[in-house]
Structure formats: C-alpha cells, structure tokens
Amino acid sequence: MKFFLSVKPKSSKARIEQGSENELTVWVREVPEDGKANDAVVRAVAEYCDVAPSRVKILRGATGRKKVVEIL
C-alpha cells in the first residue's frame, strides 16, 4: 500500500491526520537534518498502520516535504 505524505517537521506535537484514503499529513518534532525527520516519519507511519518500522519504505521525496511511502 502506498501513502502520499505531506510532512511538517519541527512541530510542537507529533501527530498524523488522514486526508483522503491514501493521503496523510504527518507532523514530527524532529528537525530535517541528517535524516532525523525521515526516521521520525517512518516510525510515525509504522505506528499509525500498526506495522514494524522496517516495513515502511520512503519511495520518493527523501529530501522534501512531499513524500511517497510504501508499506511492504
């Protein structure tokens, strides 16, 4: 399953809101440096989908705020 994410780093609270069926907005507290925000996004999506973080893969957008992730 693929999700299209809009990521908001450096947020005061970490949370996820679902837009349409495959669109999520993800707020993470980590800064977008050295992959910290990406790691937090992977953990948040894994928790949201109730899967292990190792099953979440960023397909596109590793350096941007718009991402495509896949649950393996």
C-alpha positions as CSV (number, residue, x, y, z in Angstrom):
1,M,0.0,0.0,0.0
2,K,1.3,3.5,-0.9
3,F,0.7,6.7,1.0
4,F,1.3,10.2,-0.2
5,L,2.6,12.3,2.7
6,S,2.8,16.0,3.5
7,V,5.4,16.3,6.2
8,K,5.6,19.2,8.7
9,P,9.0,19.0,10.6
10,K,9.9,20.9,13.8
11,S,6.3,20.8,15.0
12,S,5.4,21.3,18.7
13,K,3.3,18.0,18.7
14,A,3.8,14.8,16.7
15,R,0.5,13.6,15.0
16,I,-1.0,12.3,11.8
17,E,-4.1,13.4,10.0
18,Q,-5.7,11.4,7.2
19,G,-6.9,13.4,4.2
20,S,-8.3,11.1,1.6
21,E,-7.8,7.3,1.5
22,N,-4.0,7.4,0.7
23,E,-3.1,10.9,1.8
24,L,-1.6,11.7,5.2
25,T,-0.3,14.8,6.8
26,V,2.4,14.0,9.3
27,W,3.7,16.4,11.9
28,V,7.0,15.4,13.6
29,R,9.1,17.1,16.3
30,E,12.5,16.3,14.8
31,V,14.4,18.7,12.6
32,P,15.1,17.9,8.9
33,E,18.8,17.3,9.4
34,D,20.8,14.1,8.9
35,G,17.6,12.1,8.2
36,K,16.2,12.7,11.7
37,A,12.8,13.8,10.4
38,N,12.6,10.9,7.9
39,D,13.3,8.4,10.7
40,A,10.5,10.0,12.7
41,V,8.1,9.9,9.8
42,V,8.9,6.2,9.2
43,R,8.2,5.5,12.9
44,A,5.0,7.5,12.9
45,V,3.6,5.9,9.8
46,A,4.5,2.4,11.1
47,E,2.7,3.1,14.4
48,Y,-0.3,4.6,12.5
49,C,-0.5,1.5,10.3
50,D,0.4,-0.9,13.1
51,V,3.4,-2.4,11.3
52,A,7.1,-2.7,12.1
53,P,9.2,0.4,11.0
54,S,11.3,-1.9,8.9
55,R,8.2,-2.4,6.6
56,V,7.9,1.3,5.8
57,K,10.0,2.5,2.9
58,I,10.3,6.0,1.5
59,L,10.0,5.7,-2.3
60,R,10.2,9.4,-3.2
61,G,10.8,12.7,-1.5
62,A,13.6,11.8,1.0
63,T,14.8,15.4,0.9
64,G,11.5,17.2,0.6
65,R,8.3,17.7,2.5
66,K,6.2,15.8,0.0
67,K,6.9,12.0,0.2
68,V,5.6,8.7,-1.1
69,V,6.0,5.8,1.3
70,E,5.1,2.2,0.8
71,I,4.1,-0.4,3.4
72,L,5.8,-3.7,2.5
